[in-house]
């Protein structure tokens, strides 16, 4: 096959300057892999989940479930990819028992409590450049203190009242420039760099005529991120009424279990996205402890999302107050949800059918010929064959590429 003019240019550059980062856009190494999150709504909004080798910001007010969401995603990456994960916990809020409640494998998670901002960021850069990881999470940027601040009161002339103007912003801007270079270096070495998830808090900037929300650490973070997600409490609530109080979800989306609050409702919005259309919104529930009956585990309430999005994409049929899926038919949402909690395989099947209906996964997911998966951690599930009547066990590679067909493979 004759080389294209673009390929000749690339070959000429490599001949003149040696191996370089110049590649055709069709090069497989430039394909962005996606890892499905635990939230169906977030996967639909981002059109496939979080990308590997990209920077994701999770920003929100206090008590909006940011840390719980991070633990949930760490457990998901460990299960799907089988790779070690790193948590840079500047808040020192994680412990082994709490991580286990969200399904995290502590023996496959590296935790760092950095004493200073510079030390934590330098270690993060090394891990991105030299190690193969699933996810690298920083919780949180706002709580990391520069060395010049941490030295206050240790025999130095500086006091806690002294201010280093924009010192943290300058450090963060330099870090993000080096982080982008480290991600490119890892890609050029033929490795898939980890997903970088940075947790941030909003603060109100009073500079100018109208107050604006901003990140701690400078405005440069807004430009470096590939995906920025805003976590909020529902606007109609005052910050307390949105807490989950039971497993059954009522018309207002509040979950109650007697008088015990076991989680939080999160409204999210993609305020910036380079991987999908931005300004998309959705909601999910995060349970921070198991329900009283033990059916609902800690983490994102996927059963609720299966029902909401299953009805939206016609996977679950709704006729008045009746809900039905295949042979399961119940009167009322509470009864239908109770059956799904008792049948996790059915929840998994509904979730996959939602992704197929939304175009995130290829239609061949439901009727695929025999195919050997090339790589990735497999997940056991059960689907229908081409006749629609016989269930076949399959293994689904959970890492889906942007083009879906090329990286989502089945083993019947």
KEMI-211600 format. One record per atom (N, C-alpha, C, O, CB): x, y, z. Coordinates in steps of 0.02 Angstrom, whole numbers, plus 50000, padded with zeros to 5 digits. Last residue first. Glycine has a CB too. Example, Ala and Ser with C-alpha at 12.3 -4.5 7.8 and 13.67 -1.06 7.14 Angstrom:
# KEMI-211600
506424988850354/506844994750357/506455000250394/506705005750402/507044997050286/506604971650390/506154977550390/506604983550390/507124983450423/505654977650452/
# end
This chain:
# KEMI-211600
491084923851217/490494919851230/490704913051255/490284908751269/490054919251166/491784938351251/492004931351249/491404927151267/491214926751326/492604929951297/491934954151170/491554949151207/491884942351201/492214940751151/490834948951183/492504971151182/492524964551153/492184959551199/492144960651260/493244962451139/492814986951138/492344983251179/492264976351149/491964975751095/491664986851186/493614992951044/493914991051107/493434987551154/493654985251207/494194997051139/492914995550927/493594992950921/493864990450987/494314986250986/494044998250894/491645000750956/491704994350921/492404991450927/492484985350931/491524995150848/492015013451029/491595008151053/491765001451021/491994996951055/490885009751041/492775024451004/492395021850947/491995015650965/491665012750922/492865020250891/493345026551127/492905031651101/492485029051043/491915031151034/493315037751077/493265010551216/493595016051180/493095020951154/492495019751157/494015013451124/493025003751376/492735005251311/493085011151279/493195016151312/491985006651316/493334991251481/493654997251456/493404998551385/493564994751339/494434996651458/492774979051512/492434984951537/492744991451513/492454996751522/492424984951612/492384965651418/492944970051434/492664976851451/492344980151409/493444970551374/491364953251477/491374959651443/491984963551465/492084964551525/490724963651457/490984936851447/491424941251484/491504947651444/491674947451385/492124937951498/489454927451463/489974930851425/490424934551472/490274935251532/489674935651373/488244914851454/488734918251495/489274921351450/489514918151403/489064913451545/486654917351380/487324914751372/487804918351419/487764924551424/487564915351298/484944913151370/485474916951404/486134913451395/486184907351401/485314917851478/483794913951238/484274909851276/484814914151306/485104918351272/484584904451230/483024923251169/482704918751216/483194915051261/483014913251317/482274913851180/483504930151062/483174933951115/482864929551168/482484932051209/482654938251085/484254925350962/483544923750960/483154927351014/482534927651011/483444916350968/485534929250992/485204932650937/484464931050933/484074934950905/485524930850872/485514928751175/485804927351110/485384930651056/484914934351071/485854919751098/485694940051313/485294935951269/485654934551204/486044938651181/484624939251255/486894938551450/486494942151401/486104937251358/486174931251365/486954946651357/487774941151598/487344936551561/486914940451513/486594945351534/486914932251608/489484942451657/488784944651653/488384939651614/488644934251599/488734951651620/491044946351725/490564941151708/489854944051708/489654947551755/490614935251757/492294955751656/491754955951704/491214951051683/490954951551627/491464963151710/494074957051643/493414955051619/492914954951675/493084954151734/493444948251585/495284969251611/494984965051662/494274963451641/493894967951624/495004968451731/496304968851463/495804971851507/495534966751556/495564960751545/495234974851466/496424962451295/496694964551359/496124967151401/495554967651379/497244969851350/495754955351194/496474956451190/496774958251258/497304955851276/496624961951140/494564942051191/494764948751212/495524949351213/495884944751230/494484950351281/493984933251052/494444933051108/494634940151128/494854943951085/495074928951089/492314929651012/492894933951001/493334933751062/493094933951119/492674941250984/490854924350930/491404922550975/492014926650959/492224927050901/491554915050972/489724938150895/490034931650882/490604930450931/490804934950967/490274931150810/488444946050993/489124946150966/489354939150951/489214934550990/489604949551015/487244954051037/487254948450991/487934948250957/488004950050899/486694948950938/487494964251126/486954959651142/486964953551097/486704948251117/486294963151136/488544971151071/488614968951140/488084963751157/488204959251198/488564974851187/488214976150950/488474969250950/488594966651020/488724960751029/489114968950910/487944989250972/487384984750975/487604977450976/487244973150999/486904985950917/489234996751076/488964994551011/488384989651021/488344986251072/489504991350968/488925009451199/489205003051181/488885000651116/488305002451102/489094997851237/488255021551182/488915021451213/489275015051197/489875015051183/488855022451288/486955022251136/487485022551087/488185022651116/488665023751080/487405028551045/485885020251218/486145027051215/486715027751164/486945033351151/486385029251284/485715006551206/485185010951182/485425018051174/485195021651130/484585010651228/486895002451271/486795000851200/486265005451170/486355008051115/486584993451192/486645007051399/487215009651362/487155008251288/487345012351246/487865006651390/485524999151430/485455006451429/486035009551389/485915014051349/485455009351501/486084986551431/485594988151380/485474995651375/485334998151321/484944984451394/486894987651544/487204986751478/486714988451422/486904991451372/487464979551470/485894988751644/486394994051635/486704993551565/486784998651532/486934993551689/485244976551635/484874982651619/485364988351604/485254992251558/484394984651676/486284968151681/486024967351614/485654973651591/485734975851534/485564961251610/486444972651812/487004973151766/486764972651693/487014976151649/487514967651780/485204969151865/485404976251864/485964977251813/485964982151776/485634978551934/485304955351857/484794958751817/484954966251811/484844969251759/484104957751847/486284952851950/486414951151880/485924954651834/486094956651778/486394943551869/485664956352072/486184960652044/486354959151971/486544963651934/486814960152086/484274954952139/484514951752078/485044956252046/484894959651996/483934950352029/483854962252245/483954955152258/484234951452198/484424945652203/483304951952279/483654974552190/484174973952241/484344966652253/484914964952270/483944977252307/482564971652108/483224972752077/483774972252129/484314969852113/483234979652044/481524970452201/481714964552161/482414965552130/482804960852127/481194963252105/481484983652246/481654978252293/481864972052256/482334968652276/481054976752339/481044990352132/481724991652157/481944986152205/482524984152204/481754998452192/479744985752124/480204984252070/480924985152093/481364981152076/480064988852009/479214991052243/479234983852234/479724981852179/480094976952186/478534981152217/479345004852215/479675001852273/479734994352266/480264991552282/479285003552337/478555007252102/479275007752097/479625004252155/480145001052145/479495015052094/477154997052056/477485001852099/478245001552095/478534996252084/477275000752170/476944980952023/476534986952030/476874991652080/476874990252140/475804985152053/478024972151909/477774973751975/477364980151972/477414984151925/478354974652025/478814959551823/478294964651817/477994965851886/477754961251918/477734962451767/479994950651735/479874954251798/479364959851787/479474964251745/480534957151827/480304945551613/479794941951652/479624945451717/479164943451752/480034935051666/480694960951546/480674953851529/480124950551571/479544952451566/481364950451542/480124972151655/480734970651617/480764963151607/480844959351655/481384973451653/478974984751706/479114977851685/479764977651645/479934982251607/478534975151643/477884993251814/478544992951783/478694985751766/478554981151804/479094995951830/476415002751835/476714996151825/477384996851789/477445000551740/476244991551786/475735014251838/476145012951897/476505006251891/476865004251937/475715013051959/475795016451669/475495019051730/475965018051788/476525020551788/474815015651744/476965006851619/476265007651601/475885009851662/475675005751703/475965001051571/478555005551560/478145008551612/477445009751585/477355013051534/478455015151639/479914994851531/479254997251509/478864999751569/478834996551622/478864991651473/481594997751513/481074995751560/480414998851537/480375004851525/481254997951634/482115003451399/482354996751419/481854993651468/481724987651465/483064997151451/481815016251363/481345011051343/481615004051357/481364999151328/481175011651269/482565026351416/482815023351354/482405017151333/482625013251291/483545021451361/481835029351533/481965034551483/482155031551416/481935033951364/482515039151508/481865017451605/481225019951580/481335025051524/480975025051475/480805023051637/483245017251632/482925011751597/482255013651568/482085011751512/482845005751643/483445028451708/483685028651639/483415022751598/483365023151537/484445028651637/482745024151826/482625030651794/482835030651721/482445032651677/482995036251832/483265011251853/482545012251843/482425018751805/482035018851757/482175012451911/484635013551864/484395008651815/483655009751801/483435009151744/484505001451841/484685022451971/484845024951904/484605020051850/484395022151796/485595026051897/484325013752076/483915019652062/484045022151991/483575023851955/484055025152113/485405004852069/484725002452057/484265008252040/483855007751994/484464998652118/486535011852108/486455010352037/485755007852020/485525008751964/486965005152015/487035022652213/486425018652208/486275017352134/485925021252102/485825022152243/488745021952253/488225024952211/487635020152203/487735014152189/488505026852142/489035016252423/489235018052355/488655021052317/488125022552346/489495012052318/488595002052523/488865008852516/489085010052445/489305005452410/489445010052564/487164991952467/487834992752493/488055000052488/487735003952453/488334988252456/485584987052508/485934992452473/486624993352504/486674995452562/485524999052478/485254976352594/485184975652522/485594980852484/485914979252433/484464976052501/485234977852732/485824975252702/485804974352626/486284971852597/485974968852732/484234984152800/484104977352779/484694974052744/484674968152727/483494977052734/484834996752816/484684992752875/484564985452857/484764980952894/484074995452911/486204999452699/485525000352723/485384995552781/485764990852793/485014999252666/487905004452733/487404999752708/486715001352736/486645004352790/487584992552726/488405021452699/488405015552741/487855010852717/487395013052683/488305017352816/488285030952604/488915030852641/488945025152691/489465024152722/489005037452677/487675031352442/487565028652509/488235028052545/488705025152518/487205021752505/487295043652332/487865040152361/487675037852431/487535041952474/488505044652362/486335045652187/486345045152259/486955041152281/487115035952252/485695041752286/486325057852054/486385051052080/486405051452155/486485056752185/487015047452051/485925067451908/485945066551980/486045059151996/485865054851956/485305069252014/486415079551782/486115073351804/486145073051880/486355077751913/486475067251773/486865088751631/486705088151702/486415081251718/486195077651673/486225093651724/488035096851522/487555091451536/487475090551611/487945091451649/487775084851503/489005105851490/488375108451517/487845103051526/487255104751535/488115113951471/489815098751341/489775100851411/489075103351428/488615103051387/490295106351425/490045083951244/489725090551252/489665092451326/489485088251367/489025090551218/491655076651283/490945076051266/490655083051269/490975087651294/490575071151315/492935079751312/492825072951289/492095071751269/491935066551242/493025068051342/493105091651372/493435090851307/493335083851278/493625082251226/494175092251314/492065101351470/492205094551446/492525094851378/492255097851331/491565090351445/491415109551611/491905109751557/492045102551536/492135098151579/492555113451578/490355106651689/490455113651674/491005114751622/491055120051591/490625117551738/489245095151702/489895095551668/490005102851647/489765105051595/489915090751605/488495093151859/488485096651795/489185096651766/489665098051802/488205103851802/487485084151979/488115085751946/487995089351880/487465088651849/488525079351935/486815082152137/486675084752070/487345086652038/487725090452067/486185090952073/486685069252251/487155073652216/486875075652148/486705071352107/487835070152207/486175064952413/485975065752343/486425070852310/486545076252338/485215067852338/486935053852529/486825060652505/486605060252432/486815055952394/487455064952512/486685043352676/486995045252613/486795052252592/486535056152632/486805040452559/485925039952786/486435035152763/486755037152698/487075033052666/486125028352756/485165044552931/485415047152867/485995042852844/486505042352878/485625054752873/483805037853012/484525037453003/484705039952934/484435037652884/484775030153013/482505036053044/482775042853054/483535043053044/483865047853063/482605045353125/482065025152917/481865027552983/482125034652991/481995038852949/482135022853040/482765029352786/482785023152824/482695025052897/483175026352933/483455019152812/482465036952627/482385036752700/482485029752727/482325024852694/481685039352720/482875048152501/482905041152522/482905040952598/483305044452630/483525037552493/482085058652384/482385057952450/482345050652472/481825047452462/482045062652502/481415061552268/482095058952262/482445058352328/483055057452329/482485063352217/480105064852279/480585070352281/481305068052275/481765072152278/480495074252346/479465052552283/479385056752223/479885062552221/480065064852167/478685059452219/480685041552362/480025044452353/480025049052293/480515049452256/479795048152417/481525026352369/481555033252345/480855035852332/480475032752296/481985033652280/482055016252504/481555017652453/481565024952434/481605029252478/480855015552476/483005017952607/483205014752545/482715016152489/482915017052432/483285007252555/483165034052687/482895027352682/483075024452614/483295028052569/482125027352691/483845046052687/483605043652751/483265036752746/483085033952798/483135048552781/485045056952620/484665050852611/484465048052680/484885047652725/485065045652571/484865074552621/485205068552644/484745062552639/484145062952652/485455069452716/484225086052590/484375081652534/484735075352556/484905071252513/484785085352483/484095094252697/483515090252680/483655085352624/483255080852611/482945094652660/485275101552703/485175096152750/484605091552730/484635085552744/485045098852818/485305111052605/485925107852621/485855102152671/486325098252681/486405112752648/484045115352577/484475120052612/485145116852632/485515119752672/484125122652674/483375112452411/483515110652481/484005115652512/484345119452477/483795103552485/483295116252281/482705117452322/482825115752396/482415117552438/482125113352296/484495112152223/484385119252237/483805120552283/483815125352322/484275123052172/485395098252287/484815100852250/484645107952272/484655109552331/484205096352260/487165101152300/486545099052330/485975101552286/486055106552251/486475101552403/488375097152171/487965101852210/487405098152246/487205092652225/487665107352165/489875096352084/489415092752128/489035097752170/489335102152201/489805087652173/490455098251924/490225102051982/489725097752020/489205095851993/489915108851961/491865093151837/491185091351859/491025095051923/491415094951971/491115083651868/492845094551699/492705097651764/491975096451781/491525098451744/492875105251763/494075088051598/493385087051620/493315090051690/493685088151736/493195079551620/495325092251574/494955089651517/494215088851534/493795088951490/495255083051495/496175106751639/495745100851648/495415098851583/495235103051542/495215102251702/496835118551613/497205112251604/496745106251606/496915101051578/497745111651658/495995129151641/496205128151572/496535121351561/496505118651506/496685133651551/495765129551775/495185129251731/495375127551659/494975124851622/494805135851732/496985131551833/496705124851835/496105124151788/495965118651764/496495123051906/497245145051832/497545140951780/497265133951777/497295130651725/498285140651790/496755151951939/496295150951884/496585146451829/496215144251785/496095157451855/497215145852105/497305149552043/496845147451987/496575141851987/498005148852020/496965139352224/497575137752188/497635140952120/498075139052081/497635130452180/495295135052233/495875136752272/496495134752233/496545129052210/495865133252342/494195141252105/494575135952137/495105138952182/495335144552172/494895131352085/492665151152123/493325149752094/493645144052133/493425142252188/493775156052095/491215160652087/491525154852118/492185153252083/492245153852022/491035148752117/491065178452102/491095172452062/491415166752102/491835167952146/491495173751997/490155193652126/490535187952154/490505181852109/489985180352080/490275186152224/490335207452018/489905201952039/490345196252068/490835194352037/489475199351980/491395216452001/490735218952019/490295213452047/489925214552095/490405222151959/492965211052075/492515213052021/491835215052047/491725215352108/492445207351971/493215198352190/493545203052145/493075204752087/492815200252054/494225200252119/492755188552271/492405194952274/492745200352231/492565206252236/492365197352346/492475171752249/492935177152235/492555183752231/492075184352192/493325175852169/492095158852353/491795164552319/492315170052311/492575172652361/491175167152357/492665142252317/492625148052361/492375153952320/492445153952259/493325149652394/492495124552306/492345131252281/492435136452336/492295135152394/491625131452253/493785112352308/493225115752341/493125122552309/493595125852288/493345116352418/494255097452219/494315104452235/493695106952272/493155104052266/494435108552171/495185083452174/494595085952211/494735093152231/495275094752257/494435081652274/495665075852027/495845080852077/495215083652109/494765085852073/496265086552046/496205062051946/495605064951976/495815069452033/496115067152082/495105059552000/496875055451805/497045060051860/496395063251884/496065066751846/497555065551836/497105039251750/496625044751754/496795048951815/496855046351871/495885042051759/498805035251699/498205034551740/497715040351729/497895045551702/498385034151813/499395031151532/499445034551596/498795034151634/498275032751605/499645041951587/499915017451451/499305021151462/499345024551530/499335021151582/498685016451458/501475018051362/501075016251421/500435020451423/500415026051399/501485017251486/502355022051263/501915016351250/501505014051308/501215008651306/502315010751226/503035033451281/503375027351302/502955021151291/503165015551307/503575027851374/502105043051250/502635041751201/503045035551217/503375032651174/503095047751197/501355042751370/501055040451307/501585038751255/501525033751220/500575045751280/502285048251458/502045041451469/501735038551405/501835032751388/501525041251526/502405061151402/502985056651406/502775049451414/503035044951380/503455058751464/501125066351423/501375065251354/501965060551353/502025056451307/501565071951323/501145066751563/500645062651528/500865061251457/500785055551433/499955066151529/502185075951581/502255069051606/501765064351573/501925058651558/502165068851682/501635087651527/502235084751496/502335077551518/502545073351478/502855088951514/500595089651618/500435088551547/501035085351511/500945080951469/500245095151513/501375091851732/500925086051729/500735084451657/500725078651637/500295087351771/501995103851705/502405097851709/501985091451706/502205086351680/502815097851774/500855111951709/501265111751648/501705105451648/501765102151596/501715118051643/500445109551840/500025107351785/500395107251719/500265102951676/499405111851780/501505115351915/501355108251920/500945105751861/501085100451834/500975106851985/501385128851883/501985125251862/501855117751864/502085114151820/502585127051908/500145131251945/500215132251873/500825128651846/500805125651792/500265139751857/500465128552080/499975124352045/500045125151969/499995120151932/499265126052068/501375138852110/501585131852114/501115127352074/501345122952037/501595129552188/500555149952091/501155149152050/501395141952050/501595139251999/501715153852074/499585147752190/499385147952119/499985146952074/499935143552023/499045154652103/500345148852306/500035142452289/499835142152216/499905137052183/499425141152334/500705162352301/501225157252301/500935150552281/501255146852243/501545156752370/499915173952301/499865169452244/500395163952243/500535161252190/499895173352180/500865181152425/500385182552372/500455177652315/500985177052284/500475189652345/500895175452576/501305174852516/500835175452457/500455170852441/501705168152515/500645183752727/500325181252666/500835181152609/501155186152595/499715185552646/500565181452904/500915183552844/500605180252783/500345174752786/501665181952849/499935175253007/499595180952978/499935183552916/499645187452878/499545186553030/500775165553053/500175163253017/499805168952985/499395167852941/499725159553065/502425172353017/501875170453062/501285168253020/501295168952959/501675176353109/504185171352991/503505171752965/503005169653019/503165165453062/503435167452903/505395168853044/505125175653055/504405176253032/504055180953050/505565180753019/505435152753125/505525157253068/505235164153085/504885164953135/505195154453005/505145143853221/505755147653230/505895152353173/506415155653172/506325143053238/503935139753158/504465135053175/505135138653181/505635136753150/504515129353122/502955148353110/502935146553181/503475141553202/503465139353259/502275143653197/502895141652947/502705147052993/502675144553064/502395139253078/502025150152972/503075131352862/503645133252903/503485138752952/503885140452995/504215135452860/501925130552787/502015125552839/502595127252885/502625124752941/502115118752809/502135140952694/501595141552744/501715136652802/501605138452860/500905140252711/503185136152621/503275142652655/502715143852706/502815147452754/503305148352605/502645124552564/503165124052615/503235130552655/503325130352715/503835122252584/500835125052546/501525126052522/502025125952580/501835127152638/501585132752484/499625112652584/499945118852605/500655119352577/501045114652583/499965119252682/498075106752531/498805105952527/499145112652539/498965117752508/499005103052458/496725108452526/497005107252592/497765106352590/498075105452642/496695101052623/496385109752391/496285115552436/496635114652503/496825119652534/495545116752447/496555097152335/497035102452320/496985108152370/497495110952390/496915105152248/496255083952455/496055088352402/496595093552392/497035094452433/495365091652417/496505071552354/495945073852394/496205077352457/496365074052506/495475067852414/496905065152202/497145069852252/496545072752288/496125075952258/497585075452220/497205049552123/496725054452150/497065058652203/497455056252244/496105050852179/497505040351988/497865044252037/497415049852060/497245054352021/498535047052007/497205023851927/496945030551944/497415033751994/497685030452038/496215030051972/498045013651882/497375014351858/497105021351868/496825024351822/496915009451891/499765014551825/499245014951876/498555015151843/498495016751784/499345021051921/501385011951806/500755010351772/500215009651825/500205004951864/500815003751730/502625024851826/502235019151850/501605018151810/501315022851783/502065020051924/503275036551782/503655030251787/503235024051804/503485018551796/504175030951839/502445047951773/502965046751723/503215039551723/503355036851670/503545051451735/501595047151884/501305047551816/501825045751764/501665042251716/501035054651803/502505047051990/502065041251980/501765041251909/501705035951878/501495041252031/503085059851978/503495053751970/503055047751954/503215043751910/503915052452033/501975067952005/502295068251940/502725062151927/502725059451872/502725074551934/501745064652140/501225063252090/501535063252020/501355058951979/500655068452094/502885069452200/502765062252200/502245060352148/502295055152116/502545059952270/502655083152181/503245079952151/503165072452148/503355069252098/503875081752191/501495085152258/501465085852185/502055082752151/501985079952096/501415093152167/501965082852389/501425078952362/501395079152286/501275074152254/500765081252390/502955092952400/503135085852406/502595081352376/502755076552341/503255084052479/502205104852386/502725103152338/502905095752340/502995092652288/503345107352351/501345104552499/501075104452431/501595102152381/501455097952338/500815111452411/501835093552634/501825099952599/501545099052529/501515093452503/502535103152595/501615080752682/501665086352730/501635093152697/501425098052729/502305085752769/500425069452611/501005073852602/501025079452653/500505082652667/500995076852531/500055054252631/499835060252667/500405065352664/500815065552709/499635058652742/499585041752518/500105046452538/499785052352573/499295055252547/500525048852476/499285024952479/499035031052510/499625035352532/500105032752561/498565029452570/498895013252358/499455016952389/499195023652414/498915027552375/500045017952338/498044998252351/497975005552352/498565008552390/498705006652447/497295007652384/497964984952370/498124987152302/498034994752295/497964997252239/497674983452251/497564982752498/498224979952479/498424982052409/499004981052390/498214972452484/496264987852504/496814991752533/497504989252513/497974993152510/496764991652609/495104988552386/495594983652409/496194987352438/496604989852399/495804978752351/493504995452414/494204996552396/494634990952425/494534988852482/494445003452422/492154995352448/492404990152403/493124990952382/493354987452337/491994989852344/491765004052542/491615005952473/491895000852423/491885002052363/491895012852459/492244998352657/491514998852650/491315000752579/490754999252558/491235003952699/493625000052645/493344993452632/492584993752623/492304989852584/493514988752689/493775013252685/493905011552616/493595004852599/493335003952544/494655011352603/493495011852821/493045015852780/493155014252706/492675013952668/493165023352793/494585003852862/493905001352868/493415005252825/492975002352794/493675001652940/495715012052833/495625005552801/494905003252804/494635000852754/496085000352833/495345029452801/495605024052843/495395017452812/494945017152770/495355024652916/495525046652758/495385039752740/495685034952790/496205036252819/495665038252670/495915059452788/495235057452808/495075050252793/494545047752813/494735061852774/496965068352760/497055062852808/496385060352833/496305059152893/497495065152866/496965077852663/496515078952719/496585073752773/496295074552828/495795079152694/497785072952566/498035078652605/497595080152664/497815083452712/498095084852561/498075059052498/497555061352545/497825066852589/498085065552644/497295055352588/498215052252354/498585057352391/498085061052435/497715065352412/498975062452343/498075036352307/497675041552338/498135046152377/498415044052428/497115038652384/498235025652169/498585029952217/498095035352241/497735038352202/499215033352185/498105008252122/497875015152121/498235019052176/498495016152223/497105015552130/498574994452016/498604998152080/498385005352070/498465008152016/499304997952109/497374986151909/497994989951919/497984993251988/497454994852014/498074995251863/496214980151867/496694976051904/497354979451916/497844976251933/496824969751867/495154985851800/495804985851767/496314981351802/496794979151771/496074992751764/494004983351881/493964982951808/494644982251774/494714978551726/493614988951781/494394984852015/494024978951994/494054977951918/494114972351894/493304979352017/495044997052020/495394991052043/495054984852016/495384980051995/495414990752120/494015005451975/494625004651935/495014998451955/495274994851913/495065010951941/493115004052084/492915002152017/493525001051972/493544996051936/492455007551986/493825009252192/493615002252194/493434999752124/493574994052107/493025001352241/493925022452145/494535018552156/494365011052157/494715007052126/494875020552222/492585026152147/492925025452083/493575021652089/493765017952044/493055032252052/492325026552285/491925022152242/492275020952176/492275015352150/491235025252230/493195036552326/493295029652350/492925024752305/493175019352290/493055029052424/492595047452258/493275045452242/493405038252264/493685034252227/493795050152275/491355048252323/491375046752252/492065044352231/492125039652191/491175052952210/491795052052449/491455045552441/491455043452368/491535037552353/490725045952468/492275064852418/492735059552441/492435052652433/492775048052413/492935060752514/491055071152377/491645070852334/492115065252354/492315061252312/492025077552336/489805073852437/489985066952418/490605066252376/490685061152343/489425064052382/489575086252485/489225084452423/489455077652397/489305075952340/489345089852370/490165092652597/489665087352607/489255085952545/488655084552549/489205089252663/490515108952528/490605103752579/490015098852581/489445100752568/490705106852648/490375110152346/490335112852413/490445107252464/490475101352445/489645116152424/491565105052217/490915105452250/490955108652318/491505109752345/490615098652256/492345096452082/492285102452124/491595102652156/491105100552125/492405108752083/493455086652011/492825085852047/492785091752096/493155091852145/492775078952085/494285085851858/494175089651919/493485088051946/492995088051910/494245097251906/495395075651772/494695076551791/494665080351857/494985078451905/494315069751797/496445073351638/496385076551703/495645078151716/495325081551676/496815082951707/496945057651560/496675064451560/496565066851631/496605062951679/496005064651521/497265044351558/497765049051535/497525056151531/497855060451502/498025047051469/495645038251516/496305037051545/496805042051516/496765043851457/496545029751532/494075046351547/494615044351502/495265043151539/495415046551588/494725049751448/492575040151621/493175044151628/493715041651579/493805035651571/493435043851700/491135037251511/491505037051573/492135041251572/492225045451528/491685030051590/490355038551396/490795032851402/491205032451466/491595027851474/491245032651346/489795051551390/489805047151331/490325041651337/490685040151289/489945051251268/489555059251498/490235059551471/490325055051409/490865054851380/490735057451524/488225055851521/488405062851510/489095063451478/489195067751435/488395066651576/488285042051541/487905044651485/488105051851469/488155053651410/487155044251500/489055041751658/489305038451598/488935040951535/489245041751483/489225030851604/488185048351744/488825051451728/489135048251667/489455051751627/489315051051788/487135038951750/487015045751725/487655049251705/487665052851655/486645049751776/487775028051810/487525027451742/487415034351712/487595035451654/486865023451740/489205027751905/488585031351895/488375030751822/488745032751777/488655038851915/490425021751909/489885018151942/489205021651933/488695018751951/490045017452016/491155023751744/491105025251815/490535021051844/490195017351809/490975032851826/492115015151623/491455016851647/491475018151722/491765014251760/490955011251631/493455022151546/493285017351598/492605019551627/492545025151652/493835016951654/494115023851382/493645026051434/493535020351483/493525014551465/492975028351403/495545028451290/495145023251322/494705026351376/494915030951411/495595017751352/495895036251142/495755037451213/495305031951239/494765030751213/495425044451223/497185033451029/496495031951046/496395032651121/496785029851160/496295024951023/498495034851000/498125041051016/497395039751034/497035044351052/498165045850957/498935022550963/499165025051027/498805031451048/498825033351106/499915026251025/498475020550832/498105017450888/498305020150956/497905020151003/498205010050887/498405034650725/498835030050762/498455027150822/498145030950859/499475033650786/497725044250658/497425037550657/497845032450695/497675026650697/497335035250585/498515055350660/497945055250706/497615048450709/497255046950757/497445060550685/500245050650655/499605051950622/499045051550672/499085047850722/499495046850564/501465059150757/501095053150736/500485055250696/500235060850702/500885048850797/502855064850840/502425065850782/502115059250761/502465054350749/502815069050723/503765063050939/503065062250958/502595063550900/501985063450909/502895066951015/505135053250869/504825059350896/504095057850913/503855052350902/504875065250845/506685046550836/506005044950859/505705051050893/505985053750941/506015038850908/507565058350730/507505052250771/506775051150791/506315054450766/507955052650833/507565068850645/507635070450716/507615064150760/507635064750822/507095075150738/507515063250515/507935069050528/508085069950603/508645071450622/507595075350501/506645052650524/507295051450495/507775057150512/508375055950522/507245050750419/505505058750576/505845053650616/506555052350590/507005050950629/505435047150617/505185066950467/505355070050532/505735065050575/506225066850608/504715072450568/504895057450369/505445062050359/505665065350424/506265066250435/505245067450309/503765051250423/504375047350414/504985051850404/505525050250429/504305042750354/502865062250416/503045059350481/503695055450476/504125056050519/502485054950508/502795063650276/503035069250317/503275066550385/503805068450409/502485074550327/502245051450240/502915053150216/503215058750257/503815058750271/502885055050142/500995052750297/501445047650324/502155048950301/502635047850339/501215040750302/500455062750215/500555064150286/501035059150317/501445060950359/499875063950324/500375056250093/500835061850100/500975063450173/501535065150191/500545068050064/500355038250119/500035044750108/500555050250116/501095049150142/499445045850157/501115024650033/501075029050091/500735035550071/500815038150016/501775030450119/500285010949956/500675017149950/500575021450012/500035021950040/500485021049886/500424994150000/500005000050000/500445006250000/500925006850039/499525000050061/
# end
